Amino acid sequence: MRIYTRTGDAGETGLLDGQRVSKADPRVDAYGDVDELNAWLGAVVSAGIDRDLAEMLVDIQRCLFSLGASLADPSTQASGHAKVSASAADVERLEGWIDSMETELAPLKRFILPGGHPTAATIHIARTVCRRAERRVTGLGLGAVDSGAIVYLNRLSDLLFVLARVVNARAGVAEQEW
């Protein structure tokens, strides 16, 4: 199988339900932002992060891949398979990781500037991409997407903020207050 199909050469792409849409379609923007977020998390894992954090991020990447596939399918089924999106259990898992990581951190007294250790700075970039993805998914409308996707992305951005702080703390890098 070739990686190129030439079917997108006119600026259109295929959704999982078979319909062709512009590559500028809001749905394509939404799953494209989820894909970009997934790539940033892959960069974080590849940069060499503590094993426990890397395993958590790989789990998140798998969930994001499913979420992207769900966004790429405006129907209720993709290729005969039931749509997979972020579940309440996925959100609870994020919340558990947040609660666990926060035990390593001093409470915030002021806003902090994104940055610090290079890996933490990359996580902050992923956090902002996550927020953009959340806005794009929300912009599709509640009837067009599973509300679990919006909740998942909202909670994931919180997790990424805490994760960046944990990476800085474990590296002994002080946070810069605003």
SELO-822550 format. One record per atom (N, C-alpha, C): residue in three letters; z, y negated, x. Coordinates in steps of 0.1 Angstrom, whole numbers, plus 5000, padded with zeros to 4 digits. Each point is the difference from the previous one (the first is absolute). Layout:
N
ALAZYX...
***
This chain:
178
MET500050125008MET500049884992MET500049885009ARG499149904997ARG500049885007ARG501049904995ILE500549915009ILE501049904995ILE499249894993TYR498849985003TYR499349894992TYR499150074989THR500049934989THR499350054988THR498849904996ARG500149885005ARG499149894996ARG500149954986THR500950064992THR500249974986THR500649864999GLY500749955010GLY500649874999GLY499349895006ASP498750025004ASP499349905007ASP499649884992ALA500150014987ALA499749894991ALA501249934995GLY501250035007GLY501249934996GLY500850064989GLU499750134997GLU500750074989GLU500750125006THR501050054993THR500750125004THR500350084987GLY500350135002GLY500350084989GLY501550024998LEU500449994988LEU501450034997LEU500150154997LEU501250065000LEU500150144999LEU499650054986ASP499949924990ASP499550044987ASP498550004999GLY499349965011GLY498550005001GLY499449874998GLN500749904995GLN499349874997GLN499849935013ARG498949925001ARG499749925011ARG500549854997VAL500649945010VAL500549874999VAL499849925013SER500049874998SER499949915012SER501150035010LYS499749995013LYS501150015010LYS501049894999ALA499649894992ALA500949894998ALA500850014987ASP499950114994ASP500750034987ASP501549995003PRO500849954991PRO501549995002PRO500650135003ARG499550114994ARG500650135002ARG499850055014VAL498849975006VAL499650035013VAL500949925010ASP500249874997ASP500949925008ASP501450065000ALA500550054989ALA501450054999ALA500150135008TYR499150094999TYR500250135008TYR499649975014GLY499249905003GLY499749965014GLY501249955007ASP500849924992ASP501349955006ASP501050115002VAL500050094991VAL500950125002VAL499650085013ASP498750015002ASP499450075011ASP500449925013GLU499849875000GLU500449925011GLU501550025004LEU500850004990LEU501550025002LEU500250135006ASN499350104996ASN500150145005ASN499650005015ALA499049935003ALA499549995014ALA501149935009TRP500649894995TRP501049935008TRP501250095002LEU500450084990LEU501150105002LEU499650105010GLY498750045000GLY499650105011GLY500149935014ALA499749875001ALA500149935012ALA501550005005VAL500949984991VAL501450005003VAL500450145005VAL499650104993VAL500450145005VAL499450035013SER498749965002SER499450025013SER500549925012ALA500749894997ALA500649925010ALA501250065006GLY500550114994GLY501250065005GLY501349954995ILE500350054988ILE501249964993ILE501050124999ASP501249974999ASP501050114999ASP499550114990ARG500350125004ARG499550124992ARG500449994985ASP501249974997ASP500549994986ASP499249904992LEU499749895007LEU499249894993LEU498550044999ALA499550075010ALA498650045000ALA499850114989GLU500950094998GLU499950104989GLU500049934987MET500949904998MET500149924988MET498649934997LEU499549945010LEU498749934998LEU498850094997VAL500050125006VAL498950104997VAL500250044985ASP501250024995ASP500250034986ASP499449894992ILE500349885004ILE499549884992ILE498549995001GLN499450035011GLN498650005001GLN499350104991ARG500650124998ARG499550104991ARG500049944985CYS501249944997CYS500149944987CYS499049894998LEU499849925010LEU499049894999LEU498650054998PHE499750115007PHE498750064998PHE499750054985SER501150064995SER499950044986SER499949884990LEU500749895003LEU500049884992LEU498649945001GLY499450005012GLY498749945001GLY499050084992ALA500150135000ALA499150094993ALA500249974985SER501249984996SER500349974986SER499349874996LEU500149905009LEU499449874997LEU498450015000ALA499550095007ALA498550025001ALA499550074988ASP500950044991ASP499650074988ASP500549934987PRO499149934994PRO500549934987PRO500250094988SER499550125001SER500250094989SER501350075002THR500350104992THR501250085000THR499950125010GLN498850035004GLN499950115009GLN499049975011ALA500250055012ALA499149995011ALA499450135003SER498750024999SER499450135004SER500750124993GLY500449984988GLY500650114993GLY501550025003HIS500649925008HIS501450025004HIS500849884994ALA501250034995ALA500849904994ALA500349895011LYS500049884996LYS500349895009LYS501450015006VAL500149965013VAL501350005006VAL500349865004SER501149954996SER500549875004SER501450015005ALA500649885002ALA501350005005ALA501050034988SER500950095003SER500950044989SER501449935002ALA500850024990ALA501449945001ALA500750075012ALA499750135002ALA500650065012ALA499649945013ASP498749965001ASP499549945012ASP500849865002VAL500249934989VAL500749875001VAL501550035004GLU500650104994GLU501450035004GLU500150045014ARG499050075006ARG500050045014ARG500049875009LEU499149914996LEU500049875007LEU501349935000GLU500650004988GLU501349934999GLU501150075008GLY500050135001GLY500950085008GLY499849975015TRP498849995004TRP499749965014TRP500549865003ILE499849914991ILE500449865002ILE501650005001ASP500650064991ASP501550015000ASP500550065013SER499450105005SER500450075012SER499849915012MET498849935001MET499749915011MET500949885001GLU500349954988GLU500949884999GLU501450025007THR500450135001THR501350025006THR500049975015GLU498849995005GLU499849975015GLU500049855002LEU500049924990LEU499749865001LEU501249914997ALA500149895006ALA500949894996ALA499449934988PRO500849964991PRO499549934988PRO499349875004LEU498949974992LEU499349885003LEU500849884995LYS500049895008LYS500649874996LYS499049904998ARG498850015006ARG498949914999ARG498750084999PHE498949924997PHE498750065001PHE499750035015ILE499250105003ILE499750035014ILE498449985001LEU499649975012LEU498649995003LEU499450145003PRO498850034995PRO499450135004PRO499850005015GLY500250115006GLY499850025014GLY501050095007GLY500349965012GLY500950085008GLY499350105008HIS500450125000HIS499450115007HIS498550014995PRO499150045009PRO498650014995PRO499850094988THR500750115000THR499950094988THR500649944988ALA501149935001ALA500549934988ALA499149894995ALA499349935009ALA499049904996ALA498950074993THR499650115004THR498950084993THR500450044986ILE501350044999ILE500550044987ILE500149884991HIS500349885005HIS499949884992HIS498649974995ILE499050035008ILE498649984995ILE499850104989ALA500450125002ALA499850104989ALA500749964987ARG501249945002ARG500749954988ARG499249894993THR499449915007THR499249904993THR498850064993VAL499450105007VAL498850074994VAL500550074987CYS501250065001CYS500550074988CYS500249904988ARG500549885003ARG500249904990ARG498649964994ARG499049995008ARG498649974995ARG499550114992ALA500250125004ALA499650124992ALA500750004987GLU501349975000GLU500749994987GLU499449894991ARG499749895005ARG499449894992ARG498650054994ARG499250065009ARG498750054995ARG500150114989VAL501050095002VAL500250114990VAL500549934987THR500949915001THR500649944989THR498949924992GLY499149945008GLY498949924994GLY499050094992LEU500050135002LEU499150084992LEU500550014985GLY501349984998GLY500650004987GLY500750134998LEU501149994992LEU500850124997LEU499250114993GLY499149974992GLY499250104993GLY499050075009ALA499749945012ALA499050065009ALA500650085011VAL501349995002VAL500650085011VAL501450054995ASP500450115006ASP501350054997ASP501149905006SER500949974991SER501049905005SER500950055011GLY500050135002GLY500750065012GLY499449955013ALA498749985000ALA499449955013ALA500549865004ILE500249924990ILE500549865002ILE501550015005VAL500850084993VAL501450025004VAL500150055015TYR499150105002TYR500050065014TYR499749905011LEU499049924997LEU499649905011LEU501049905001ASN500749964989ASN501049905001ASN501250055008ARG500450124998ARG501150065007ARG499650035015LEU498850045002LEU499550035013LEU500149875009SER499649894994SER500149875008SER501449975004ASP501050034992ASP501449995003ASP500450095012LEU499550134998LEU500350105011LEU499449955013LEU498849955000LEU499449955013LEU500849895006PHE500549914992PHE500849895005PHE501350065007VAL500650094994VAL501250065006VAL499650085012LEU498950074999LEU499550085012LEU499849925012ALA499449884998ALA499749915011ALA501449965007ARG500949974991ARG501449965005ARG500650125008VAL499950124995VAL500550125007VAL499450025013VAL498749985001VAL499350025013VAL500549895010ASN500149884995ASN500649905009ASN501450035005ALA500850054990ALA501450035004ALA500150115009ARG499250114998ARG500050115009ARG499549975014ALA499149905001ALA499449965012ALA500949895007GLY501049964993GLY500949895006GLY499449875000VAL499049974991VAL499449874999VAL500649924989ALA500549885003ALA500649914991ALA499049944990GLU500449994988GLU499149944989GLU500149855002GLN498949944998GLN499949855000GLN500249954986GLU501049924998GLU500349944987GLU499049884998TRP499849974988TRP499149894996TRP500849875000
***
